[in-house]
């Protein structure tokens, strides 16, 4: 089993088609920048290529900060699933908090996960069994222990692509607004490295879901 961690990889060009947080969204012709119910533009968080598509994630960061961006049914977040062909940088709204201060490149780093070994480590550390180990949590902690250890290394993890949602109850899995089917988990998002690069998730772990058949997306936090 493998977890595909997304790891901070330095600054990125604002219009890069590679995985990144921040910068300018790439979208098909005619794309209209999403607006929150509070009236302000949503802030562009992440450009995540997945196979032949791109996930484009937006959250509200407008004052006074009361918009429920953590709720999958809220209009304070938006996840678009675009075909990767024919995308172009879009015009940025002139007012509101539409962009992160810095665009950050993402490197996808595969971490092998052996459930039996993780079970043994958990038993040794806790002295008792507390259920199945979580693949994402194990991979994230393992990154901090890999060669090249340095202060705050674990904060370099910006999330993961694919796999299963970490520690999320089944009753919180979002349904597609078009077909009502349970949506497919697509990515975790972490806040990130620093004040300049961070995606404000309220200190929580973000979850991105999609329905590929209906081209719908959803976002929530834990």
SVG drawing of the C-alpha trace seen along z (x, -y; Angstrom):
<svg xmlns="http://www.w3.org/2000/svg" viewBox="-29 -46 49 53">
<polyline fill="none" stroke="black" stroke-width="0.4" points="0.0,0.0 1.3,-3.5 0.4,-7.0 1.2,-9.8 2.2,-12.7 2.2,-16.2 5.4,-17.8 6.5,-21.5 9.1,-22.0 9.9,-25.7 8.4,-28.6 6.4,-27.9 5.5,-30.0 2.1,-31.5 0.7,-29.9 2.4,-26.5 0.5,-23.5 2.4,-21.3 0.9,-20.6 1.0,-23.8 -0.7,-25.8 -1.5,-29.5 -0.7,-31.3 -3.4,-31.9 -6.0,-29.2 -6.0,-27.7 -9.5,-27.1 -11.4,-26.7 -12.5,-29.7 -15.5,-31.4 -14.7,-30.5 -16.2,-32.9 -14.3,-33.4 -16.4,-31.8 -18.0,-34.1 -19.0,-33.4 -22.4,-34.1 -20.8,-37.0 -20.3,-38.7 -16.5,-38.5 -14.4,-36.3 -13.3,-32.9 -9.5,-32.6 -7.7,-30.2 -5.9,-27.5 -4.6,-24.7 -4.0,-23.4 -3.9,-19.6 -3.5,-17.6 -5.0,-14.2 -4.6,-11.9 -6.3,-13.8 -8.1,-16.3 -7.2,-19.2 -8.7,-19.9 -9.0,-23.6 -9.8,-24.4 -11.2,-27.7 -12.2,-28.8 -13.6,-32.0 -11.0,-34.1 -13.0,-37.4 -13.6,-39.4 -15.2,-39.0 -14.3,-35.3 -17.7,-33.9 -18.3,-32.0 -18.5,-28.2 -15.7,-27.2 -15.3,-23.9 -18.8,-22.6 -19.2,-20.6 -22.7,-22.1 -21.6,-25.7 -21.1,-28.2 -17.9,-29.4 -15.9,-26.8 -15.7,-25.4 -13.9,-22.5 -13.8,-22.4 -12.8,-19.4 -11.5,-20.6 -10.2,-18.5 -6.5,-19.3 -6.5,-20.2 -7.0,-23.8 -6.7,-25.5 -5.5,-29.1 -4.7,-31.6 -7.9,-33.5 -8.4,-37.1 -8.1,-37.8 -10.7,-39.9 -9.5,-43.4 -10.8,-43.4 -11.1,-40.8 -8.7,-38.1 -8.5,-36.1 -4.9,-34.9 -2.4,-33.4 0.7,-35.6 3.0,-33.0 2.7,-30.1 4.3,-26.9 5.4,-23.9 4.3,-20.5 6.4,-17.3 4.5,-14.0 6.4,-11.6 5.2,-8.0 5.5,-6.4 5.0,-2.6 2.6,-1.6 2.6,1.9 -0.5,2.1 1.0,5.0 4.2,3.1 2.2,0.0 0.1,2.1 3.2,3.4 4.7,-0.1 1.4,-1.4 1.3,1.5 4.9,0.9 4.3,-2.9 0.8,-2.7 1.0,0.6 -2.5,1.5 -4.3,1.8 -6.5,-1.2 -7.9,-0.1 -6.4,-0.1 -3.5,-2.5 -4.3,-5.5 -2.3,-5.4 -2.1,-9.1 -1.1,-9.8 1.6,-7.1 3.0,-8.5 3.0,-12.1 4.7,-11.2 7.2,-9.0 8.2,-12.0 9.3,-13.8 11.6,-10.9 13.2,-10.4 16.8,-11.4 17.4,-15.1 15.6,-15.7 15.2,-19.3 13.1,-21.5 9.5,-21.6 10.1,-19.1 6.6,-17.6 5.0,-20.9 6.5,-20.4 3.6,-18.0 0.8,-19.8 -1.5,-16.8 -1.9,-13.8 -3.4,-12.6 -5.8,-9.7 -6.1,-7.0 -8.8,-7.2 -9.9,-10.1 -8.0,-10.2 -10.1,-9.7 -13.4,-10.8 -16.6,-9.2 -18.7,-7.6 -21.7,-9.9 -19.6,-12.9 -18.7,-11.7 -20.4,-14.2 -23.0,-13.2 -22.9,-14.5 -25.4,-17.4 -26.2,-16.1 -26.6,-12.3 -26.8,-12.0 -24.1,-9.3 -21.3,-9.2 -18.4,-11.2 -14.8,-9.8 -12.0,-11.0 -9.4,-12.9 -7.0,-14.7 -6.0,-15.9 -4.9,-19.5 -2.7,-20.8 -2.2,-24.4 1.5,-24.4 4.9,-25.9 4.6,-29.5 2.3,-32.5 3.2,-33.5 2.6,-30.1 -0.2,-28.7 -3.7,-27.9 -5.9,-29.0 -7.9,-25.9 -8.6,-27.0 -5.9,-24.6 -7.8,-21.6 -7.1,-18.9 -8.9,-19.6 -10.6,-16.9 -11.3,-17.2 -13.9,-15.0 -15.1,-14.6 -17.9,-12.9 -16.1,-12.2 -19.3,-11.2 -21.0,-14.5 -17.8,-16.7 -18.7,-17.9 -16.4,-18.6 -16.7,-19.1 -14.6,-20.3 -14.8,-20.0 -12.5,-20.0 -12.3,-17.7"/>
</svg>
